[in-house]
Amino acid sequence: MATPSDIHDSEAVETAADFVAYLHLLSADFTEDRRKAKASGNPYYDGSWAHSDMGIFLERWGSWLQAMVVEGRPHYPRDEIDPPSWKSLARQLNAARGYE
């Protein structure tokens, strides 16, 4: 089993335990990103995550799924996320971090 080592390691997620570890990595990264953005003192820097609010993040995850799965964008291989798996959920969360 290859447990994910960082937030960019969604491909290592294979099991429910891997997915839980990946969620913890995302949570820690989001918290640290918010801390750095606040500490920067730069009003134009809002961190490396595209969204500073979990509600908006979840909305964008839904938007990403709508665009890639429901509408079936041709450039995204549907078999990478459908049928759902722990790995595909991790891929979706990783993509939603930057989806606007």
Biopython code that builds the backbone (N, CA, C, O; Angstrom):
import numpy as np
from Bio.PDB.StructureBuilder import StructureBuilder

atoms = [
    (1, "MET", "N", (0.849, -1.171, 0.000)),
    (1, "MET", "CA", (0.000, 0.000, 0.000)),
    (1, "MET", "C", (0.896, 1.236, 0.000)),
    (1, "MET", "O", (1.860, 1.316, 0.761)),
    (2, "ALA", "N", (0.569, 2.190, -0.856)),
    (2, "ALA", "CA", (1.349, 3.418, -0.985)),
    (2, "ALA", "C", (0.554, 4.583, -0.418)),
    (2, "ALA", "O", (-0.248, 5.191, -1.127)),
    (3, "THR", "N", (0.765, 4.893, 0.832)),
    (3, "THR", "CA", (0.052, 5.996, 1.468)),
    (3, "THR", "C", (0.521, 7.316, 0.866)),
    (3, "THR", "O", (1.722, 7.495, 0.664)),
    (4, "PRO", "N", (-0.387, 8.245, 0.573)),
    (4, "PRO", "CA", (0.015, 9.523, -0.011)),
    (4, "PRO", "C", (0.943, 10.290, 0.929)),
    (4, "PRO", "O", (0.759, 10.284, 2.147)),
    (5, "SER", "N", (1.948, 10.956, 0.338)),
    (5, "SER", "CA", (2.938, 11.667, 1.146)),
    (5, "SER", "C", (2.719, 13.174, 1.166)),
    (5, "SER", "O", (3.214, 13.862, 2.059)),
    (6, "ASP", "N", (1.976, 13.694, 0.180)),
    (6, "ASP", "CA", (1.654, 15.124, 0.169)),
    (6, "ASP", "C", (0.386, 15.346, -0.643)),
    (6, "ASP", "O", (-0.180, 14.399, -1.189)),
    (7, "ILE", "N", (-0.062, 16.603, -0.723)),
    (7, "ILE", "CA", (-1.347, 16.895, -1.371)),
    (7, "ILE", "C", (-1.338, 16.647, -2.872)),
    (7, "ILE", "O", (-2.396, 16.527, -3.490)),
    (8, "HIS", "N", (-0.152, 16.571, -3.460)),
    (8, "HIS", "CA", (-0.058, 16.329, -4.902)),
    (8, "HIS", "C", (0.024, 14.836, -5.219)),
    (8, "HIS", "O", (0.191, 14.451, -6.377)),
    (9, "ASP", "N", (-0.093, 14.003, -4.195)),
    (9, "ASP", "CA", (0.093, 12.562, -4.333)),
    (9, "ASP", "C", (-1.239, 11.810, -4.353)),
    (9, "ASP", "O", (-1.360, 10.749, -3.741)),
    (10, "SER", "N", (-2.235, 12.351, -5.050)),
    (10, "SER", "CA", (-3.551, 11.704, -5.091)),
    (10, "SER", "C", (-3.495, 10.334, -5.769)),
    (10, "SER", "O", (-4.350, 9.484, -5.519)),
    (11, "GLU", "N", (-2.501, 10.119, -6.619)),
    (11, "GLU", "CA", (-2.383, 8.828, -7.308)),
    (11, "GLU", "C", (-2.028, 7.687, -6.358)),
    (11, "GLU", "O", (-2.230, 6.520, -6.696)),
    (12, "ALA", "N", (-1.499, 8.007, -5.171)),
    (12, "ALA", "CA", (-1.133, 6.969, -4.203)),
    (12, "ALA", "C", (-2.336, 6.452, -3.423)),
    (12, "ALA", "O", (-2.227, 5.453, -2.712)),
    (13, "VAL", "N", (-3.473, 7.114, -3.544)),
    (13, "VAL", "CA", (-4.665, 6.717, -2.786)),
    (13, "VAL", "C", (-5.296, 5.490, -3.439)),
    (13, "VAL", "O", (-5.714, 5.525, -4.596)),
    (14, "GLU", "N", (-5.355, 4.399, -2.660)),
    (14, "GLU", "CA", (-5.952, 3.164, -3.167)),
    (14, "GLU", "C", (-7.034, 2.616, -2.244)),
    (14, "GLU", "O", (-7.940, 1.918, -2.699)),
    (15, "THR", "N", (-6.948, 2.921, -0.971)),
    (15, "THR", "CA", (-7.866, 2.350, 0.015)),
    (15, "THR", "C", (-8.553, 3.464, 0.803)),
    (15, "THR", "O", (-8.204, 4.638, 0.683)),
    (16, "ALA", "N", (-9.532, 3.070, 1.606)),
    (16, "ALA", "CA", (-10.201, 4.043, 2.477)),
    (16, "ALA", "C", (-9.199, 4.668, 3.441)),
    (16, "ALA", "O", (-9.267, 5.867, 3.710)),
    (17, "ALA", "N", (-8.272, 3.869, 3.963)),
    (17, "ALA", "CA", (-7.252, 4.397, 4.880)),
    (17, "ALA", "C", (-6.361, 5.415, 4.172)),
    (17, "ALA", "O", (-6.004, 6.438, 4.757)),
    (18, "ASP", "N", (-6.001, 5.143, 2.919)),
    (18, "ASP", "CA", (-5.218, 6.104, 2.136)),
    (18, "ASP", "C", (-6.000, 7.400, 1.948)),
    (18, "ASP", "O", (-5.441, 8.492, 2.049)),
    (19, "PHE", "N", (-7.305, 7.269, 1.673)),
    (19, "PHE", "CA", (-8.141, 8.451, 1.459)),
    (19, "PHE", "C", (-8.228, 9.288, 2.733)),
    (19, "PHE", "O", (-8.163, 10.516, 2.673)),
    (20, "VAL", "N", (-8.375, 8.635, 3.877)),
    (20, "VAL", "CA", (-8.397, 9.353, 5.154)),
    (20, "VAL", "C", (-7.074, 10.090, 5.356)),
    (20, "VAL", "O", (-7.070, 11.252, 5.765)),
    (21, "ALA", "N", (-5.951, 9.424, 5.073)),
    (21, "ALA", "CA", (-4.640, 10.074, 5.196)),
    (21, "ALA", "C", (-4.557, 11.270, 4.252)),
    (21, "ALA", "O", (-4.016, 12.314, 4.617)),
    (22, "TYR", "N", (-5.091, 11.120, 3.044)),
    (22, "TYR", "CA", (-5.076, 12.215, 2.072)),
    (22, "TYR", "C", (-5.932, 13.388, 2.555)),
    (22, "TYR", "O", (-5.541, 14.544, 2.395)),
    (23, "LEU", "N", (-7.089, 13.100, 3.140)),
    (23, "LEU", "CA", (-7.933, 14.165, 3.694)),
    (23, "LEU", "C", (-7.198, 14.929, 4.791)),
    (23, "LEU", "O", (-7.306, 16.152, 4.879)),
    (24, "HIS", "N", (-6.453, 14.210, 5.625)),
    (24, "HIS", "CA", (-5.674, 14.876, 6.674)),
    (24, "HIS", "C", (-4.597, 15.773, 6.066)),
    (24, "HIS", "O", (-4.355, 16.874, 6.559)),
    (25, "LEU", "N", (-3.951, 15.305, 4.999)),
    (25, "LEU", "CA", (-2.948, 16.130, 4.314)),
    (25, "LEU", "C", (-3.581, 17.392, 3.740)),
    (25, "LEU", "O", (-3.032, 18.485, 3.878)),
    (26, "LEU", "N", (-4.737, 17.241, 3.095)),
    (26, "LEU", "CA", (-5.427, 18.403, 2.535)),
    (26, "LEU", "C", (-5.835, 19.383, 3.631)),
    (26, "LEU", "O", (-5.681, 20.594, 3.477)),
    (27, "SER", "N", (-6.349, 18.861, 4.724)),
    (27, "SER", "CA", (-6.776, 19.717, 5.826)),
    (27, "SER", "C", (-5.600, 20.504, 6.398)),
    (27, "SER", "O", (-5.706, 21.709, 6.625)),
    (28, "ALA", "N", (-4.487, 19.825, 6.629)),
    (28, "ALA", "CA", (-3.300, 20.498, 7.165)),
    (28, "ALA", "C", (-2.779, 21.540, 6.180)),
    (28, "ALA", "O", (-2.373, 22.631, 6.581)),
    (29, "ASP", "N", (-2.790, 21.204, 4.892)),
    (29, "ASP", "CA", (-2.311, 22.148, 3.881)),
    (29, "ASP", "C", (-3.217, 23.373, 3.805)),
    (29, "ASP", "O", (-2.735, 24.500, 3.690)),
    (30, "PHE", "N", (-4.526, 23.154, 3.868)),
    (30, "PHE", "CA", (-5.465, 24.274, 3.821)),
    (30, "PHE", "C", (-5.267, 25.199, 5.025)),
    (30, "PHE", "O", (-5.235, 26.421, 4.878)),
    (31, "THR", "N", (-5.136, 24.611, 6.207)),
    (31, "THR", "CA", (-4.929, 25.404, 7.422)),
    (31, "THR", "C", (-3.639, 26.206, 7.334)),
    (31, "THR", "O", (-3.624, 27.391, 7.667)),
    (32, "GLU", "N", (-2.559, 25.577, 6.892)),
    (32, "GLU", "CA", (-1.274, 26.272, 6.746)),
    (32, "GLU", "C", (-1.356, 27.354, 5.675)),
    (32, "GLU", "O", (-0.782, 28.431, 5.837)),
    (33, "ASP", "N", (-2.056, 27.082, 4.596)),
    (33, "ASP", "CA", (-2.224, 28.062, 3.521)),
    (33, "ASP", "C", (-2.965, 29.298, 4.028)),
    (33, "ASP", "O", (-2.592, 30.427, 3.707)),
    (34, "ARG", "N", (-4.013, 29.079, 4.819)),
    (34, "ARG", "CA", (-4.759, 30.210, 5.384)),
    (34, "ARG", "C", (-3.873, 31.027, 6.326)),
    (34, "ARG", "O", (-3.927, 32.257, 6.334)),
    (35, "ARG", "N", (-3.050, 30.318, 7.127)),
    (35, "ARG", "CA", (-2.157, 31.000, 8.059)),
    (35, "ARG", "C", (-1.151, 31.865, 7.306)),
    (35, "ARG", "O", (-0.927, 33.021, 7.666)),
    (36, "LYS", "N", (-0.539, 31.296, 6.250)),
    (36, "LYS", "CA", (0.453, 32.038, 5.461)),
    (36, "LYS", "C", (-0.174, 33.236, 4.753)),
    (36, "LYS", "O", (0.424, 34.310, 4.694)),
    (37, "ALA", "N", (-1.361, 33.051, 4.225)),
    (37, "ALA", "CA", (-2.032, 34.156, 3.527)),
    (37, "ALA", "C", (-2.300, 35.306, 4.492)),
    (37, "ALA", "O", (-2.094, 36.471, 4.153)),
    (38, "LYS", "N", (-2.757, 34.974, 5.683)),
    (38, "LYS", "CA", (-3.044, 36.011, 6.680)),
    (38, "LYS", "C", (-1.757, 36.694, 7.139)),
    (38, "LYS", "O", (-1.720, 37.915, 7.291)),
    (39, "ALA", "N", (-0.701, 35.904, 7.360)),
    (39, "ALA", "CA", (0.568, 36.441, 7.853)),
    (39, "ALA", "C", (1.309, 37.266, 6.808)),
    (39, "ALA", "O", (2.161, 38.083, 7.158)),
    (40, "SER", "N", (0.996, 37.064, 5.532)),
    (40, "SER", "CA", (1.724, 37.775, 4.475)),
    (40, "SER", "C", (1.488, 39.281, 4.533)),
    (40, "SER", "O", (2.345, 40.064, 4.121)),
    (41, "GLY", "N", (0.337, 39.682, 5.040)),
    (41, "GLY", "CA", (0.016, 41.103, 5.090)),
    (41, "GLY", "C", (-0.263, 41.702, 3.725)),
    (41, "GLY", "O", (-0.499, 42.904, 3.609)),
    (42, "ASN", "N", (-0.239, 40.875, 2.695)),
    (42, "ASN", "CA", (-0.491, 41.330, 1.326)),
    (42, "ASN", "C", (-1.982, 41.176, 1.034)),
    (42, "ASN", "O", (-2.483, 40.053, 0.986)),
    (43, "PRO", "N", (-2.694, 42.278, 0.839)),
    (43, "PRO", "CA", (-4.137, 42.175, 0.599)),
    (43, "PRO", "C", (-4.488, 41.503, -0.731)),
    (43, "PRO", "O", (-5.640, 41.128, -0.952)),
    (44, "TYR", "N", (-3.497, 41.350, -1.615)),
    (44, "TYR", "CA", (-3.752, 40.736, -2.924)),
    (44, "TYR", "C", (-3.367, 39.263, -2.957)),
    (44, "TYR", "O", (-3.620, 38.582, -3.951)),
    (45, "TYR", "N", (-2.765, 38.765, -1.891)),
    (45, "TYR", "CA", (-2.390, 37.351, -1.820)),
    (45, "TYR", "C", (-3.404, 36.626, -0.957)),
    (45, "TYR", "O", (-3.578, 36.944, 0.219)),
    (46, "ASP", "N", (-4.069, 35.651, -1.549)),
    (46, "ASP", "CA", (-5.090, 34.907, -0.816)),
    (46, "ASP", "C", (-4.720, 33.444, -0.660)),
    (46, "ASP", "O", (-5.589, 32.607, -0.417)),
    (47, "GLY", "N", (-3.440, 33.128, -0.797)),
    (47, "GLY", "CA", (-2.986, 31.756, -0.615)),
    (47, "GLY", "C", (-2.915, 30.978, -1.912)),
    (47, "GLY", "O", (-3.296, 31.466, -2.976)),
    (48, "SER", "N", (-2.416, 29.749, -1.798)),
    (48, "SER", "CA", (-2.245, 28.914, -2.992)),
    (48, "SER", "C", (-3.501, 28.112, -3.346)),
    (48, "SER", "O", (-3.623, 27.617, -4.467)),
    (49, "TRP", "N", (-4.426, 27.983, -2.406)),
    (49, "TRP", "CA", (-5.701, 27.358, -2.725)),
    (49, "TRP", "C", (-6.540, 28.386, -3.473)),
    (49, "TRP", "O", (-6.485, 29.576, -3.161)),
    (50, "ALA", "N", (-7.295, 27.954, -4.430)),
    (50, "ALA", "CA", (-8.122, 28.881, -5.208)),
    (50, "ALA", "C", (-9.244, 29.469, -4.354)),
    (50, "ALA", "O", (-9.810, 30.504, -4.706)),
    (51, "HIS", "N", (-9.567, 28.823, -3.242)),
    (51, "HIS", "CA", (-10.704, 29.251, -2.427)),
    (51, "HIS", "C", (-10.316, 29.279, -0.957)),
    (51, "HIS", "O", (-9.669, 28.360, -0.456)),
    (52, "SER", "N", (-10.711, 30.326, -0.284)),
    (52, "SER", "CA", (-10.360, 30.473, 1.130)),
    (52, "SER", "C", (-11.487, 30.028, 2.058)),
    (52, "SER", "O", (-11.400, 30.202, 3.273)),
    (53, "ASP", "N", (-12.524, 29.465, 1.496)),
    (53, "ASP", "CA", (-13.705, 29.079, 2.263)),
    (53, "ASP", "C", (-14.105, 27.660, 1.861)),
    (53, "ASP", "O", (-14.197, 27.351, 0.673)),
    (54, "MET", "N", (-14.342, 26.803, 2.850)),
    (54, "MET", "CA", (-14.685, 25.412, 2.548)),
    (54, "MET", "C", (-16.011, 25.290, 1.807)),
    (54, "MET", "O", (-16.172, 24.392, 0.980)),
    (55, "GLY", "N", (-16.954, 26.168, 2.086)),
    (55, "GLY", "CA", (-18.226, 26.131, 1.361)),
    (55, "GLY", "C", (-18.026, 26.371, -0.121)),
    (55, "GLY", "O", (-18.611, 25.682, -0.957)),
    (56, "ILE", "N", (-17.196, 27.351, -0.442)),
    (56, "ILE", "CA", (-16.896, 27.640, -1.847)),
    (56, "ILE", "C", (-16.117, 26.485, -2.458)),
    (56, "ILE", "O", (-16.360, 26.107, -3.604)),
    (57, "PHE", "N", (-15.175, 25.920, -1.694)),
    (57, "PHE", "CA", (-14.411, 24.770, -2.179)),
    (57, "PHE", "C", (-15.346, 23.628, -2.566)),
    (57, "PHE", "O", (-15.206, 23.044, -3.640)),
    (58, "LEU", "N", (-16.297, 23.312, -1.691)),
    (58, "LEU", "CA", (-17.235, 22.228, -1.992)),
    (58, "LEU", "C", (-18.101, 22.563, -3.203)),
    (58, "LEU", "O", (-18.406, 21.688, -4.013)),
    (59, "GLU", "N", (-18.491, 23.814, -3.325)),
    (59, "GLU", "CA", (-19.251, 24.239, -4.503)),
    (59, "GLU", "C", (-18.424, 24.041, -5.774)),
    (59, "GLU", "O", (-18.946, 23.581, -6.789)),
    (60, "ARG", "N", (-17.151, 24.384, -5.720)),
    (60, "ARG", "CA", (-16.279, 24.230, -6.891)),
    (60, "ARG", "C", (-16.025, 22.762, -7.212)),
    (60, "ARG", "O", (-15.865, 22.398, -8.377)),
    (61, "TRP", "N", (-15.988, 21.924, -6.188)),
    (61, "TRP", "CA", (-15.861, 20.491, -6.424)),
    (61, "TRP", "C", (-17.068, 20.036, -7.232)),
    (61, "TRP", "O", (-16.929, 19.294, -8.204)),
    (62, "GLY", "N", (-18.248, 20.479, -6.828)),
    (62, "GLY", "CA", (-19.457, 20.157, -7.582)),
    (62, "GLY", "C", (-19.412, 20.696, -8.998)),
    (62, "GLY", "O", (-19.840, 20.019, -9.933)),
    (63, "SER", "N", (-18.899, 21.908, -9.167)),
    (63, "SER", "CA", (-18.775, 22.498, -10.510)),
    (63, "SER", "C", (-17.817, 21.691, -11.366)),
    (63, "SER", "O", (-18.062, 21.471, -12.552)),
    (64, "TRP", "N", (-16.718, 21.250, -10.752)),
    (64, "TRP", "CA", (-15.740, 20.441, -11.479)),
    (64, "TRP", "C", (-16.379, 19.127, -11.924)),
    (64, "TRP", "O", (-16.218, 18.714, -13.072)),
    (65, "LEU", "N", (-17.113, 18.464, -11.006)),
    (65, "LEU", "CA", (-17.798, 17.216, -11.364)),
    (65, "LEU", "C", (-18.823, 17.448, -12.472)),
    (65, "LEU", "O", (-18.942, 16.637, -13.390)),
    (66, "GLN", "N", (-19.555, 18.541, -12.386)),
    (66, "GLN", "CA", (-20.528, 18.879, -13.424)),
    (66, "GLN", "C", (-19.844, 18.984, -14.783)),
    (66, "GLN", "O", (-20.304, 18.408, -15.769)),
    (67, "ALA", "N", (-18.748, 19.722, -14.822)),
    (67, "ALA", "CA", (-18.048, 19.943, -16.088)),
    (67, "ALA", "C", (-17.398, 18.674, -16.623)),
    (67, "ALA", "O", (-17.484, 18.389, -17.818)),
    (68, "MET", "N", (-16.754, 17.917, -15.759)),
    (68, "MET", "CA", (-15.973, 16.769, -16.220)),
    (68, "MET", "C", (-16.784, 15.488, -16.369)),
    (68, "MET", "O", (-16.543, 14.707, -17.290)),
    (69, "VAL", "N", (-17.734, 15.265, -15.482)),
    (69, "VAL", "CA", (-18.469, 13.997, -15.499)),
    (69, "VAL", "C", (-19.844, 14.149, -16.128)),
    (69, "VAL", "O", (-20.177, 13.436, -17.074)),
    (70, "VAL", "N", (-20.642, 15.071, -15.613)),
    (70, "VAL", "CA", (-22.012, 15.216, -16.103)),
    (70, "VAL", "C", (-22.016, 15.693, -17.547)),
    (70, "VAL", "O", (-22.678, 15.102, -18.400)),
    (71, "GLU", "N", (-21.272, 16.770, -17.821)),
    (71, "GLU", "CA", (-21.200, 17.287, -19.192)),
    (71, "GLU", "C", (-20.205, 16.504, -20.034)),
    (71, "GLU", "O", (-20.257, 16.542, -21.263)),
    (72, "GLY", "N", (-19.301, 15.795, -19.373)),
    (72, "GLY", "CA", (-18.362, 14.922, -20.069)),
    (72, "GLY", "C", (-17.386, 15.635, -20.986)),
    (72, "GLY", "O", (-17.358, 15.380, -22.190)),
    (73, "ARG", "N", (-16.589, 16.527, -20.422)),
    (73, "ARG", "CA", (-15.576, 17.215, -21.223)),
    (73, "ARG", "C", (-14.689, 16.185, -21.908)),
    (73, "ARG", "O", (-14.181, 15.277, -21.250)),
    (74, "PRO", "N", (-14.497, 16.309, -23.204)),
    (74, "PRO", "CA", (-13.779, 15.286, -23.962)),
    (74, "PRO", "C", (-12.304, 15.154, -23.602)),
    (74, "PRO", "O", (-11.723, 14.086, -23.793)),
    (75, "HIS", "N", (-11.685, 16.215, -23.086)),
    (75, "HIS", "CA", (-10.251, 16.143, -22.802)),
    (75, "HIS", "C", (-9.937, 15.472, -21.468)),
    (75, "HIS", "O", (-8.769, 15.230, -21.165)),
    (76, "TYR", "N", (-10.948, 15.169, -20.674)),
    (76, "TYR", "CA", (-10.706, 14.518, -19.386)),
    (76, "TYR", "C", (-11.165, 13.071, -19.457)),
    (76, "TYR", "O", (-12.343, 12.809, -19.699)),
    (77, "PRO", "N", (-10.243, 12.118, -19.247)),
    (77, "PRO", "CA", (-10.616, 10.702, -19.329)),
    (77, "PRO", "C", (-11.588, 10.302, -18.220)),
    (77, "PRO", "O", (-11.211, 10.209, -17.052)),
    (78, "ARG", "N", (-12.816, 10.073, -18.593)),
    (78, "ARG", "CA", (-13.876, 9.758, -17.628)),
    (78, "ARG", "C", (-13.546, 8.525, -16.793)),
    (78, "ARG", "O", (-13.934, 8.445, -15.628)),
    (79, "ASP", "N", (-12.837, 7.570, -17.377)),
    (79, "ASP", "CA", (-12.537, 6.343, -16.639)),
    (79, "ASP", "C", (-11.595, 6.587, -15.456)),
    (79, "ASP", "O", (-11.415, 5.694, -14.628)),
    (80, "GLU", "N", (-10.994, 7.768, -15.362)),
    (80, "GLU", "CA", (-10.148, 8.078, -14.209)),
    (80, "GLU", "C", (-10.975, 8.435, -12.973)),
    (80, "GLU", "O", (-10.453, 8.416, -11.858)),
    (81, "ILE", "N", (-12.258, 8.761, -13.157)),
    (81, "ILE", "CA", (-13.083, 9.140, -12.005)),
    (81, "ILE", "C", (-14.415, 8.402, -11.936)),
    (81, "ILE", "O", (-15.138, 8.534, -10.950)),
    (82, "ASP", "N", (-14.743, 7.646, -12.943)),
    (82, "ASP", "CA", (-16.018, 6.951, -12.968)),
    (82, "ASP", "C", (-15.788, 5.521, -13.429)),
    (82, "ASP", "O", (-15.315, 5.340, -14.551)),
    (83, "PRO", "N", (-16.085, 4.502, -12.650)),
    (83, "PRO", "CA", (-16.830, 4.544, -11.405)),
    (83, "PRO", "C", (-15.964, 5.091, -10.265)),
    (83, "PRO", "O", (-14.738, 4.986, -10.301)),
    (84, "PRO", "N", (-16.614, 5.672, -9.259)),
    (84, "PRO", "CA", (-15.873, 6.257, -8.145)),
    (84, "PRO", "C", (-15.020, 5.223, -7.411)),
    (84, "PRO", "O", (-15.413, 4.069, -7.239)),
    (85, "SER", "N", (-13.866, 5.666, -6.994)),
    (85, "SER", "CA", (-12.965, 4.860, -6.168)),
    (85, "SER", "C", (-12.308, 5.813, -5.179)),
    (85, "SER", "O", (-12.470, 7.029, -5.282)),
    (86, "TRP", "N", (-11.580, 5.272, -4.237)),
    (86, "TRP", "CA", (-10.870, 6.146, -3.295)),
    (86, "TRP", "C", (-9.898, 7.037, -4.049)),
    (86, "TRP", "O", (-9.767, 8.224, -3.748)),
    (87, "LYS", "N", (-9.211, 6.456, -5.038)),
    (87, "LYS", "CA", (-8.262, 7.243, -5.830)),
    (87, "LYS", "C", (-8.980, 8.332, -6.620)),
    (87, "LYS", "O", (-8.500, 9.463, -6.689)),
    (88, "SER", "N", (-10.115, 8.005, -7.211)),
    (88, "SER", "CA", (-10.814, 9.018, -8.008)),
    (88, "SER", "C", (-11.346, 10.145, -7.126)),
    (88, "SER", "O", (-11.372, 11.301, -7.550)),
    (89, "LEU", "N", (-11.769, 9.823, -5.905)),
    (89, "LEU", "CA", (-12.194, 10.880, -4.980)),
    (89, "LEU", "C", (-11.024, 11.797, -4.635)),
    (89, "LEU", "O", (-11.184, 13.016, -4.577)),
    (90, "ALA", "N", (-9.851, 11.212, -4.406)),
    (90, "ALA", "CA", (-8.663, 12.020, -4.118)),
    (90, "ALA", "C", (-8.311, 12.893, -5.316)),
    (90, "ALA", "O", (-7.962, 14.062, -5.147)),
    (91, "ARG", "N", (-8.399, 12.339, -6.530)),
    (91, "ARG", "CA", (-8.140, 13.132, -7.741)),
    (91, "ARG", "C", (-9.099, 14.316, -7.824)),
    (91, "ARG", "O", (-8.700, 15.433, -8.155)),
    (92, "GLN", "N", (-10.364, 14.056, -7.519)),
    (92, "GLN", "CA", (-11.374, 15.114, -7.589)),
    (92, "GLN", "C", (-11.077, 16.229, -6.591)),
    (92, "GLN", "O", (-11.164, 17.408, -6.933)),
    (93, "LEU", "N", (-10.731, 15.864, -5.370)),
    (93, "LEU", "CA", (-10.415, 16.873, -4.357)),
    (93, "LEU", "C", (-9.184, 17.677, -4.753)),
    (93, "LEU", "O", (-9.145, 18.894, -4.571)),
    (94, "ASN", "N", (-8.185, 16.999, -5.290)),
    (94, "ASN", "CA", (-6.975, 17.695, -5.727)),
    (94, "ASN", "C", (-7.304, 18.676, -6.848)),
    (94, "ASN", "O", (-6.801, 19.799, -6.853)),
    (95, "ALA", "N", (-8.133, 18.268, -7.785)),
    (95, "ALA", "CA", (-8.517, 19.154, -8.889)),
    (95, "ALA", "C", (-9.350, 20.331, -8.388)),
    (95, "ALA", "O", (-9.191, 21.454, -8.866)),
    (96, "ALA", "N", (-10.231, 20.079, -7.436)),
    (96, "ALA", "CA", (-11.111, 21.137, -6.933)),
    (96, "ALA", "C", (-10.354, 22.218, -6.166)),
    (96, "ALA", "O", (-10.839, 23.343, -6.045)),
    (97, "ARG", "N", (-9.156, 21.885, -5.640)),
    (97, "ARG", "CA", (-8.362, 22.891, -4.917)),
    (97, "ARG", "C", (-8.091, 24.113, -5.782)),
    (97, "ARG", "O", (-8.023, 25.232, -5.272)),
    (98, "GLY", "N", (-7.937, 23.909, -7.085)),
    (98, "GLY", "CA", (-7.602, 25.018, -7.969)),
    (98, "GLY", "C", (-8.668, 25.372, -8.983)),
    (98, "GLY", "O", (-8.461, 26.254, -9.816)),
    (99, "TYR", "N", (-9.815, 24.693, -8.925)),
    (99, "TYR", "CA", (-10.866, 24.924, -9.924)),
    (99, "TYR", "C", (-11.633, 26.192, -9.602)),
    (99, "TYR", "O", (-12.089, 26.385, -8.475)),
    (100, "GLU", "N", (-11.773, 27.049, -10.592)),
    (100, "GLU", "CA", (-12.491, 28.317, -10.352)),
    (100, "GLU", "C", (-13.757, 28.392, -11.148)),
    (100, "GLU", "O", (-14.480, 29.385, -11.066)),
]
sb = StructureBuilder()
sb.init_structure("model")
sb.init_model(0)
sb.init_chain("A")
sb.init_seg("    ")
for serial, (resi, resn, name, xyz) in enumerate(atoms, 1):
    if name == "N":
        sb.init_residue(resn, " ", resi, " ")
    sb.init_atom(name, np.array(xyz, "f"), 0.0, 1.0, " ", f" {name:<3s}", serial, name[0])
structure = sb.get_structure()
